[in-house]
Amino acid sequence: MQEQEQPHAGAADDAQTPVPRVRIFLVIALALLMMSIDSTIVATALHALQHGLGTTINWAGWTLTAYSLGFVVAVPITGKLSERYGRRRVFIASVVVFTLASLLCGLATDIYTLIALRILQAAGGAGFTPSATGIIVDHFGSARDRAVSLFGSIFPIGAMIGPIFGGLFVHYWDWRGVFLVNVPLGAVILFFAWRLIPHDRKHHQSAGSLDVTGMVLLAACVLGGMLGVNYLGERGVSFLAPLVWAPLAVSVVAGWAFVRHLARTCEPFIEPRLLHGPDFGVVNLVNVLLGGVPLGAIVLAPLYATNRYGIDALASGTLLIAQGLASVVMSVLAVLALRRTGYRAPIAVGGAITAAGLLVLAMAPQLGVTPYAWLAGGALLAGVGMGIINPASRNAGLQLAPQHSSSVAAMRSMFMQVGTIVFISVSTAVLAPVRDPGVAQAWIYAVTALAVVGALLALVHQVPEHKGAW
């Protein structure tokens, strides 16, 4: 990837079009950075948001899970739209939606409005990864595998910056700042994206209608499950209460209907083979269990630090600096080695280190180490593991179908968000009724560490192996 303009690897009629690769990558990286900042900055402000809007931690946690819900539903849609109408158009539209929704989130006056706006914000952010991946694959030629691998180092940077900004906003200003910070960033990204990203080639466009039925069924499945788990976490609500079993029943029926619909419709918005086709099924499980679940665990680390050890919002937010730095460094190193190591070895090593980091978080500080230093060490270990895994898991899917790079990238984001949703929804439901949420969350981290080890043993030998460029 070099600064001078390069002809993109497209059709012969536009093969000589100059493309400033580095500048395009920087614009894309800034958008992904903004999105990743938003994924952690809100977690830092949960406590302040809860009291500022006069709500419970269960509903405050929905500002995270609602964002994940919007991602799960919207990301495969934006992947399809990117391949149908062009990557540039979807990227720019996503920036506009994300920025406007962020502004409205910062102006919200009740938790229910904020939750609805977080879904809209996620719908905008969901378009970044699929469209950005498609732009890279279209215009970066033989460097595309390394360029998309570097995405794995961008997200930890945002995850590291987000808690710092969140802690500063909560400590010196107001929780609303965690949303309003996206407005100037979005304006800058929109300006440079409009000027630098090449226009879409005509062969990206295709006819056909969107699969609205599939979208609705998937949304009902995810939303029903989240509602059922959420109400189960409320005090005094039993599993037999209609508020719990009714949405869970809707979730099960909608999920069954969704799978049935995909097999029967001519133009599903998610291709069945990308869900459970040869090799894709294993990659998707890796993204859920070794990507999304640990990410959800790390997102709740600031809340854990406050609940168990009384660490304030600013200090608890900075805990993720270690995790972010480790992820960035290890992602870059993993990218450099990926063509030699293949995919299985990094996933195995990274998964084991991630599990060790989660286990450290679960344990009480040892050997006289302060709680802050102990938690920072656990976060660092988890960051090292996640940084090693990310490039391998990303490329393991993309190399199976590079011609559908936007859709494959969308599926990866969707399954990671599914893992995050499950972890955060279940965790906040468990924490809501207990007297000591700090100790309860420690047990959650311990169980999660064991689950990661189990997933690693079951899946790593089935991951499709590949060495070299694709």
N, C-alpha and C positions, 0 to 999 in steps of 0.2 A: 504494500500500500504506500504509494508515493504521492507527494504534493503536486507534482506536475500533472497536467490533464492527461487522462488516458482514454482511449476509445473503449466503449463498453462492449461486452460480449453479447451483443444482441443480433438482430437480423442483419442481413447483408446490406440492406438499403440504408441503414443508419449506423453501420459499423464504425464510421469515422467521426461520429459525434463526440466532441471532447467532454470528458467528465472529470471534474475536480474531486477526486476520491476522498482526500483527507478532509476537505471542507464539508463535503456531504456527510461523511462519517461524524464530524463534530456536531453538525445540526441534529442528526439522528441521536447521537449520544446525549445531547442536552435534553431532548424530549424524553428519552428513557430515564435520564437522571431525575427529571422533574417527577415522572411517574413513580420512581422508586423512593424518592424523598417522601412522597405522599403516603406510601405504604407503611412507613415507620413513624413519621412525624405525628400522626394522629394518635398512635398508641401512647406516645409520651404525654399527650394532653387528656387522656381518658379520665383521670381523676378530676382535673379541673373542669372538663366538659360535663361530667356527671353532676357536679355541684352547680355549675353555671346555668345549666338548663333544668335543674331540679328533678333529675331522673335517677334510676337505679343503675348499678354497674352492668346488669344484664342488658338493659336497653342501650346504655352507653357503648357496650361491646358491639352492638349492632352497627355502629358507625364503621366498624372494621368488617364485619361479616356481610353487611349490605354492599359494601364496596366489592368484596369478593364475589357476591352473587351477581352483581352487574357484570363483572369480568367473565364469569362462567358462561353467562348467556350471550354476552356481546362479542367475546373474542372469536368464536368460530364464525359468527356472522361477519365480522370485519375481515376475517381471513378470506371468506368467500367474496366479499365486496372488493377486496384488494385485487383478486385475480380477475374479477369481472369488469370493474370500472377503472382499475389502475391504482398502483401503489401510491403515487404522489397525491392523487385526489383524496384518497382515504386518509393518508397521513395528515394533510392539511386540515381536512374536516375534523379529524380527531383532536387536533390541537385546539381548534375553535371551541368545540363542545367541552373539552376538559377545562379550558380556561374560564369560560362563562359559568360552568357549574361550580368551579372553585370559588368564584366571586359570590355566587348565591349561597353556597355553604357558609361562607364567612358572615353572611347577613341573616342566617336562619335564627328564629326565635324560639323554636321548640324542637324536641328530639325527633319527632315523627317527620317533620319537614326536612330536618337534616338527614335523616336516614334515606328519604326519597331522593334527595339531591345527591347523596353519595352514590346511589345507583346510577344516576345520570352522569356523574363525574367518572365513574368506572366505565360507562359505555364509551366515553371519549377516550380514556386511557387505554381501553382494550384494543383500539386500532393502532397503537404505536408499534408494538412488537411485530404483528403480521406484516404491516405495510413496510416497516423499516427493514425486516428480513428480506422481503421481496425486492426492495430497492438495492440492497447489498448484493443479492444473488444476480440481479439483472445487470448490474454495472461494475462489479468488482472482479470479474473474470476468475482466474486461478487463485486469487487471494480471498475468495469469498468464505472459505471454511474458517480461516483465521479471523476474518473480520467479524463474522457472526459469533465466533467463540469469544471475542472480546466483549460482547454484550454481557457475558458473565462477570466481568470486572466492573461494569458500569453500575449494575444493581447494588452491589455491596457499598459502592461509594455513596449512593443515595441513601442506603440504609444507615450509613455512618453519619452523614450530614443531617438527615432528618431528625434524629433524636436531639442533636445539638441545638438546631433551630427550634424544635418543639420545646425543649427545656428553657431556652432563652425567652421565647414568646410567653410561655406560661408564667415564668418567674418575673419578667419585667413588663409584660404587656397583658395579653389576654389570649385565651385559647383560640379565638377567631383568627389570629395571625397564622395558625398552621394551615389554613385554607387560603387566606389572602396572599400568601407569599407566592402562590402559583400564577397570580395574575400578571405581574411584570415578566416573569419567566416565560409564560405562554406567549406574550406579545413579541418578545425577542425571537423566540423559535419560529413563530408564524412569519415574521419579516424575512428571516434568512432562508426558511424552507421555500417560500414563494420565489426567491431570487436564485437559489442554487440547485435545488433538486430538479433533474431533467424531467421534461414532460413525458407522460405515459405513452408508450407505443400502442398503436391501434389494436394489435393482436392480443392485448390484455383484455379487451372488451368482448363480451359474449351476451347473447340473448337469454331469455328465460326469466321466470318469476322466482321470487324469494320463497323459501319454505317457511311460511309463517306458522303453520301447524306445528312443525318440529320445534320452532323457537318457543312457542307457547307451552308445549309439553315439557321441554327441558326446564323452562323457568318455573313451572308449577312443581316439578319434581324437586328442584333445589330449594325453592321458597317454602314448600310444605315441610320438608325435612328440617329446615332452619327454624321455622315457627314452632314445630312440635318440640324440638330440643330446647328452644328458648323458654317456652311456657313450662316445661318440665322443671326448669331451674328456678321458677318463681316459688316463693315460700307458700306452703299450704296447698300446692297443686299436686295431685297424685297422677300416676300414669293413666288411670282410668278416666280422668277428666276429659270431656269433649275437646277442651282447648289443646290437649296433647294428642290424643289418638286420632282426631279428625284430620288435622293437617298431615300427620304421619301417614294416614291411610291415603290421602290425596297424593302424597309424595310417591308411595309405592305404586299406585295405579298409574300415575302420570309417567313414572319411570318405565314401567312395563309397556305402556302405550308408545312411549318415545322410541324404545328399541324396536318394537313392532313396526312403527311408522317408517323408521330408517330403512328397514328391509324391504318395504313395499313401495315407497315413493320413487318416482323417476329422478327427481332432482333434490335430494336431501341436502340441507345446509351443512351437515356433517357427513362425509362419506363413510359408510360402515367399515371399510377396510382401514381407515385411519384410526378407528376406535379399537377394533379387535382383529385386524388383519394380521398376516404373518409378520412377526417381529414388532409391529406397532403396539400390540397389546402389552407386551413386556415393557417397552419403552414408556408407555403411558402409566403403568403401575410404578415404575421407577420414579417418574415425575411426581406422582401423588405421594408415595411413601418416603422417598429419599430427598424429595425437593420441597413439596408443599407443606408437609407435616413439620419438618424441622424449621421451615421458615415461619410458620405460625407460632411455634414455640419461642423463637427468638423475638418475634414481634411483641409477645406478652412479657418479655423479660423486664422491661421497666416497671410494669405493674407489679410483677413478682418482687422486685427489689423494694418497692414502696410498701407492699403488704406485709412482707416477711421481716424486713430489716429496717423499715422506716426511713429509707433513703429518699431524699426529696426529688422533685420532678427533674430539676436540672442535672443533678448527679446521676440519677437513674437513667436519664437519656444518654449521657455520655458513656454508659456501660457498653453501648453497641459500637463505640469507636473501635475497640479491639476486634470485635467481630467483623466490622466493615473493612478495616485495614488488612486483616488476615485473608479475607475473601478476595480482596483486590489482588494482593500479592500472589496468592496461590492460583487464582484464575489465570493471571498472565503467565505464570510458570507452567501451568497445565496446558495452556494454549501452545506454548513453545515446544512442549514435549509430546503433544497429542498424536502427531503423525507417526511417532515411533511407539508409543505405549498402547495405542488403540483405545477402546472405550471401557473394557471390563476392568482392567487394573485400576484406573483412576476412580471408578465408581466403588470398587471394593475398598480401597484404601480410604477414600473420602468418607464413605459411609461409616466405617469403623471409628474414624476420628470424630465425626459428628456425634455418634452415639456416646462416645467418651465425654464430649463437651456437655451434652445434656445431662449425663450422670453427675458430672461435677456441679452443675447448677442445682441438681436435686439435693446434694449432700450439704450438710452444715459445714461451715469453714473449719479447716483443720490446721494444726501446727501453729496456732496463733495468728494466722492470716486474717486480715480484716474482712468483713463481709463484702465490701466494695471490691477489694482486690480479688477475692475468691470468685465472685460473680464475673468479673472482667476476665479472669482466666478461663472460666467455663465458656464464656461467649467467644473468646479467642479460639479455643479448640473447635467449637462448632463452626466458626468462620473458616478455619483452615479446611475442615472437611467439606463444607458446602462449596468453597472455592475450587477444590479439586474436582468435585462431582460435576459442576455446572457445564463446563465446556464439553465434556464427554457425553452427558445426557442430552445436551442440545444437538450436537452433531450426529448422535446415534439415530435420531429421528429424521433429521434433514437429509442425510445421505441416502435414506431409503427412497425418497421421492423429491429430489431437488426441483423438479418441474412444478411441484405444488408447494413451494417453500413457504408462501404466506399461510396456507391452510395448515401445514405441519407445525409452523411456529405458533399459530393460533391454538392448535390442539395442545401443545406443550404448556402454554400459558394457562389454558383452561384447566388441565389436570393438576397443575401446581396450585391453582386457586381452589380446586376441589379439596386438596389436602389441607390447605390453609383454612378453608371454611369449616371442615370437619373438626380440626383441632381447636380453633377459636370458639366455635359454637358449643362444642362439648365442654371445653374448659370453663367458659363463662357460666354455662348452666350448672356445672359442678360447684363453682366458686360462690354463686349467688346465695345459696341458703346456708352455707357453713359459717361457723363462728370464727374460725381461723383460716382465712383464705390463703395466707402465706404457706402454711404447712400443707394444705390441700394441693396447692400448685406444685410444691416440691414433689409430692407423690405422682402428680401428673407427668412431671419431667422424667421421673424414674421409669414409669411405665412406657413413656414414649421412647426412651433410650432402648429398652428391651424390644419394642416393636420395630425400631430401625434395624437392629441386629437381626431379628427374624426375617424382615424383608430382604436384607442383604443376602442372607444365606439361601433364601428361596429364589431370588431373581437374578443375581449377578451373572451366573453361568449361562443364562438364557439371553442376555443382552446381545444384539447383533454386533459382531466384531468387525472392525475395519481399521486398516492402517494406511497412512498416506493421505493425499488430498482426495476430495470427491467432486 
